[in-house]
Amino acid sequence: MAMTKNRKPIRSSFVLLVATVLLAPGSLAQDEGKSTADLEQQFIAVLSSDAPEAEKAIACKQLAVHGSSKAVPELAKYVADPHLSSWARIALEVIPGPEADEALRVGAESAAGTVLVGTINSIGVRRDLAAVEILVRHLKHGDPAVASAAAVALGKIGDPQGIEALLRELNGADARLKNAAAQGCILYAEALLQAGESAKAYEVYERVRGAQVPLTRIVEASRGAILTGGPKGEQLLVELLGSSNKNLVHIALSAYRELPGTEIDETLAQQLTEVDPDVAALMLYAMSDRPHGKISSTIVRALDQESPVVQKAAVRVLGRVGDETCLPNLLELAGGDDEELAALAEEAIEALPGDRVDARLVSMLTESDDALCVELLEAIGHRGIRCTDSVSPFLDHTNSEVRRAALFAASQTISQDELSLLVARLLESAPDADDSAIREALRVASVRMPDREATAADLAKAMERTNSVEAKVALLDVLGAMGGTTALQTLRDAALHGDAELQDTATRLLGRWMSVDAAPVLLDVSTSLQDDKYKVRALRGYLRLTRQFQFGDEERAAMCRNALEAATRPDEQRLVLEVLERYPSPHTLEVAKEAQQIDAISSAAKQTTSAIRKRLDEDNGN
Amino acid sequence: MLSKRTAASRRDFLKTAAKVSALAAPMFVPSEVLGRNGATPPSERVIVGGIGIGNRGTYDLGCFLKQPDVQFVAVCDVKETRRSAIKQLVDQRYGNARCDTYRDLRELLDRSDIDAVLIATGPNWHATASTCAANAGKDMYCEKPVTKNISQSLLLADTMRRSGRIFQAGTQRRNVPHFAFACELARTGKLGKLKRVYAHPAGMHAMMSGWLPAETEPDKQVVDWDLYLGPAAWRPFNARLLDGFNFEKGGGLVGGGVLEWGSHCVDLCQWAVGDCLPPVEYDAPKDGQMVARYKSGVELILRESGWLPLGSCPVRFEGETGWVEAGDSGKMVLSSPELIAGHDVAEIGGYPATFHVREFVDCVKTRNQPKSNADAASRAHIACHAANIALFLDRQVKYDNANNEFVGDEEANRLRSEALRGPWRI
């Protein structure tokens, strides 16, 4: 794999770098066992030389890892350089100590334009208290981008003198600077919030909210005020939910999701009927992100609201945060006339979290009418609730829809020991409306059983117990879907020794088999059977495996040779040639040559031989 | 008496209403956003712009254009050819000539009518453009990898929280049914107590970025090289750097496979462990794999490839009682078929983003957090970056999530961030 260590000398690495953009990993680490101090000195020397910009740039990057205060004087020379400034700052931003701060401060006094902006940004990243005076001065810089950068950096540093300056600028005349000052204030307040100084933070947020600044800043400050304002913050939250500005509604919802405590949940529960239905729906979604508790009862109550928007939102979120007490309401909706609401309710029932939901669904089975039984059985199936004793009586229900729902539930929930429930029904059933449902249920249940071989053996025994050809065919279909050694052997026996209908089914299933272990079985069947139709089907199945699956060259060639020997018709012989040509190798070349001896395909085999030889020559560079 | 609507028919109804998956959090086109005859009222449409729409971006854009409640109105790209191509594509879709074009993302973000943006620039720009978008009050779908380093990952999450914006990372596997199901099995204890999660990011090596010899710089209207570089350190124009797959992907530490593919498969491992904080320990690579450990003791193991032929960069989750492995082929292999009982998990191969985009649009409307939200993406990317740093330094590193720093490792800590070129900042 590629995780190799490649410790190349830095010079040779650089040549590679210039040529290919990317430098191998080890070459940037401690090459040739040099100490960090030696490496640092090496890169400092590059910076102080007349090396090309490219080399100096990479030296800066190296010093970001290996540099110390000793490297700062050389790095400082490039802080105001239009090309190398950001390379130098890559190192200066991370080298600890006052020397790097000083270098950036000097740069902040000497650079211009975007280079100056970048330098100020780096000062902000380092939170250099000593730079506050310079930054405050830069708030008045003629370049608005510089003044804005200074404002944001002051906010990050959080020094009182700088914050006072920012608060003053909130009321200034320069719109762009006001925006940046608000950003700085919000970053400062954010740090106060993180430090637990909510009252101070709230004050700053409110100052921003009261300023004539862009809406995005008002939005951010509103979130902060809600989170830090205590009762005043909650009052603001309620107020903003009634706002006609969707951005303010959205930030209120966002802040609600973050607010600790449960009092606010009760407050908002009362608001659900007061606000616009669209907002009420959004509030329900937000409630589903809160710790649950009383929330679910609030959402259940929302189901009774007239607004379909609110109802649907309530159903959706109940699926995430509801519990067993919601089931009656959801089941009623699931049986209702509103198609979408009913479908959503079914989804919610399936998704409701908790074992108690399972128990409640099962217990309701005995006290429900037919329509509700269908809903319950479907839910039991989708939720995978193991309750065969409760489900099995419904397999014999007089109502066919209930029977089918019970079959679905059984298919998803019965254990291996209980599979006989479905097998018995398959063996007993007359071809009627339930027949396909029983087959499907048995297939689904069998495929998911953990012990595939034991299940297949049970089904094989069931085949022996019945005289019904239809049942045998159905069981073969299930075995075909399952796969595995026992299923394969049972299909082989049916193909070789069954009556015509079983041979038909077994060869059809073998022909579609999806693993290579069917190859010898298919060859055996194709050479043993007398009936041409089934022989050909088996041989084509064998060829499909030969063509589609991974084999070594020699093994695939041997399979092609087998197929040629088994084939009695030119059609299949030509299919063999196609496989040979598709996988050119010395082995398939030999088989193609042998095929030239078969009169019916001699000419085609010569072409195949030629094509394979050509491909092999090309591969060999001839 | 039975209701005339069977359960099956109701589910069909939901499907026709564009429900795409029953797994994990619901995705839907709420009927309430659709007006009569299925048309979306203008007031309910999400107005979207695109920033940096190349190959993957064009695919993503196609997913947005399929949404009935999305109106795509503008594209920004530093390359004229792409601006024109995307305008043509969008105009053709809508049968008009109204898709506006911009060279500078700031101009597009200044538009007050745009609700959300698709960010599909090179990875160099992702976090910076996302920050610009959030500062401009836009929600955003941002292609992965979404950050260049640990510092950007933390700042991205902070920015989205502070601004209340909806952020969806382009880690679309979280909305691909079989991947979602596999993660759900792990997360909900169906595999027993989780022991190991495996990510298989092909190409596990860390690299550094650099530059190529100077070529004549095109006119800004053709290719705006300064804007192409954006927050990356300056270097001269060279056409080979345009569309460079790895150009400044990981800042100073170009991510290689751990970032490129890890942002998918490590991300899924993170989801499988409940989007908890990233691992706290990353061993030096050994015998073709790297072992990282979560605080819970669960191991995150990075390997070049999976055991089973399930497509590129699969994931595997092992618990005390079962396991599951899934890859991009859409296939999933389980330790026991019983694990899937009762579930109909669609097999969708490739890198489909339609469901992921749909979830994003839903979340723009409901303000729910999408599955690939900024916090989740941040944690997954921190895991990738920390693993890359261990690869690069070729030694074990320990990460302190409380202080967001490596423990006693100055070199590793210096690799957590990288200065941006002015005027860009996060």
Chai-1 contact restraints between the chains, C-beta under 6 A:
chainA,res_idxA,chainB,res_idxB,connection_type,confidence,min_distance_angstrom,max_distance_angstrom,comment,restraint_id
A,M1,B,G288,contact,1.0,0.0,6.0,A-B,restraint_1
A,M1,B,E304,contact,1.0,0.0,6.0,A-B,restraint_2
A,A2,B,M204,contact,1.0,0.0,6.0,A-B,restraint_3
A,A2,B,H205,contact,1.0,0.0,6.0,A-B,restraint_4
A,M3,B,M204,contact,1.0,0.0,6.0,A-B,restraint_5
A,M3,B,H205,contact,1.0,0.0,6.0,A-B,restraint_6
A,M3,B,P285,contact,1.0,0.0,6.0,A-B,restraint_7
A,K5,B,D394,contact,1.0,0.0,6.0,A-B,restraint_8
A,L17,B,G210,contact,1.0,0.0,6.0,A-B,restraint_9
A,V21,B,G210,contact,1.0,0.0,6.0,A-B,restraint_10
A,V21,B,L212,contact,1.0,0.0,6.0,A-B,restraint_11
A,L22,B,M207,contact,1.0,0.0,6.0,A-B,restraint_12
A,L23,B,M208,contact,1.0,0.0,6.0,A-B,restraint_13
A,L23,B,G210,contact,1.0,0.0,6.0,A-B,restraint_14
A,P25,B,H205,contact,1.0,0.0,6.0,A-B,restraint_15
A,P25,B,A206,contact,1.0,0.0,6.0,A-B,restraint_16
A,P25,B,M207,contact,1.0,0.0,6.0,A-B,restraint_17
A,P25,B,F392,contact,1.0,0.0,6.0,A-B,restraint_18
A,L28,B,M208,contact,1.0,0.0,6.0,A-B,restraint_19
A,A54,B,W211,contact,1.0,0.0,6.0,A-B,restraint_20
A,K61,B,G252,contact,1.0,0.0,6.0,A-B,restraint_21
A,A64,B,R414,contact,1.0,0.0,6.0,A-B,restraint_22
A,V65,B,E411,contact,1.0,0.0,6.0,A-B,restraint_23
A,V65,B,R414,contact,1.0,0.0,6.0,A-B,restraint_24
A,H83,B,W234,contact,1.0,0.0,6.0,A-B,restraint_25
A,S86,B,A233,contact,1.0,0.0,6.0,A-B,restraint_26
A,S86,B,A419,contact,1.0,0.0,6.0,A-B,restraint_27
A,S86,B,R421,contact,1.0,0.0,6.0,A-B,restraint_28
A,W87,B,A233,contact,1.0,0.0,6.0,A-B,restraint_29
A,R89,B,A419,contact,1.0,0.0,6.0,A-B,restraint_30
A,I90,B,E418,contact,1.0,0.0,6.0,A-B,restraint_31
A,I90,B,A419,contact,1.0,0.0,6.0,A-B,restraint_32
A,E93,B,A419,contact,1.0,0.0,6.0,A-B,restraint_33
A,V94,B,R414,contact,1.0,0.0,6.0,A-B,restraint_34
A,T114,B,G422,contact,1.0,0.0,6.0,A-B,restraint_35
A,T114,B,P423,contact,1.0,0.0,6.0,A-B,restraint_36
A,V115,B,G422,contact,1.0,0.0,6.0,A-B,restraint_37
A,V117,B,G422,contact,1.0,0.0,6.0,A-B,restraint_38
A,V117,B,P423,contact,1.0,0.0,6.0,A-B,restraint_39
A,G118,B,R421,contact,1.0,0.0,6.0,A-B,restraint_40
A,G118,B,G422,contact,1.0,0.0,6.0,A-B,restraint_41
A,N121,B,R425,contact,1.0,0.0,6.0,A-B,restraint_42
A,S122,B,A419,contact,1.0,0.0,6.0,A-B,restraint_43
A,A145,B,P423,contact,1.0,0.0,6.0,A-B,restraint_44
A,T216,B,G137,contact,1.0,0.0,6.0,A-B,restraint_45
A,E220,B,R162,contact,1.0,0.0,6.0,A-B,restraint_46
A,E220,B,S163,contact,1.0,0.0,6.0,A-B,restraint_47
A,R223,B,G164,contact,1.0,0.0,6.0,A-B,restraint_48
A,H250,B,R367,contact,1.0,0.0,6.0,A-B,restraint_49
A,I251,B,G164,contact,1.0,0.0,6.0,A-B,restraint_50
A,L253,B,R367,contact,1.0,0.0,6.0,A-B,restraint_51
A,S254,B,G164,contact,1.0,0.0,6.0,A-B,restraint_52
A,L282,B,R367,contact,1.0,0.0,6.0,A-B,restraint_53
A,Y285,B,T366,contact,1.0,0.0,6.0,A-B,restraint_54
A,Y285,B,N368,contact,1.0,0.0,6.0,A-B,restraint_55
A,V309,B,E32,contact,1.0,0.0,6.0,A-B,restraint_56
A,R316,B,P26,contact,1.0,0.0,6.0,A-B,restraint_57
A,G335,B,S3,contact,1.0,0.0,6.0,A-B,restraint_58
A,E339,B,F13,contact,1.0,0.0,6.0,A-B,restraint_59
A,E340,B,S31,contact,1.0,0.0,6.0,A-B,restraint_60
A,A342,B,R10,contact,1.0,0.0,6.0,A-B,restraint_61
A,A343,B,R10,contact,1.0,0.0,6.0,A-B,restraint_62
A,A343,B,F13,contact,1.0,0.0,6.0,A-B,restraint_63
A,A343,B,L14,contact,1.0,0.0,6.0,A-B,restraint_64
A,E346,B,A7,contact,1.0,0.0,6.0,A-B,restraint_65
A,E346,B,R10,contact,1.0,0.0,6.0,A-B,restraint_66
A,D370,B,L2,contact,1.0,0.0,6.0,A-B,restraint_67
A,A371,B,L2,contact,1.0,0.0,6.0,A-B,restraint_68
A,A371,B,S3,contact,1.0,0.0,6.0,A-B,restraint_69
A,E378,B,A7,contact,1.0,0.0,6.0,A-B,restraint_70
A,G381,B,G342,contact,1.0,0.0,6.0,A-B,restraint_71
A,H382,B,G342,contact,1.0,0.0,6.0,A-B,restraint_72
A,G384,B,A341,contact,1.0,0.0,6.0,A-B,restraint_73
A,G384,B,G342,contact,1.0,0.0,6.0,A-B,restraint_74
A,E401,B,L2,contact,1.0,0.0,6.0,A-B,restraint_75
A,Q412,B,A341,contact,1.0,0.0,6.0,A-B,restraint_76
A,Q412,B,G342,contact,1.0,0.0,6.0,A-B,restraint_77
A,R448,B,P337,contact,1.0,0.0,6.0,A-B,restraint_78
A,R448,B,E338,contact,1.0,0.0,6.0,A-B,restraint_79
A,R448,B,A341,contact,1.0,0.0,6.0,A-B,restraint_80
A,P450,B,S336,contact,1.0,0.0,6.0,A-B,restraint_81
A,P450,B,E338,contact,1.0,0.0,6.0,A-B,restraint_82
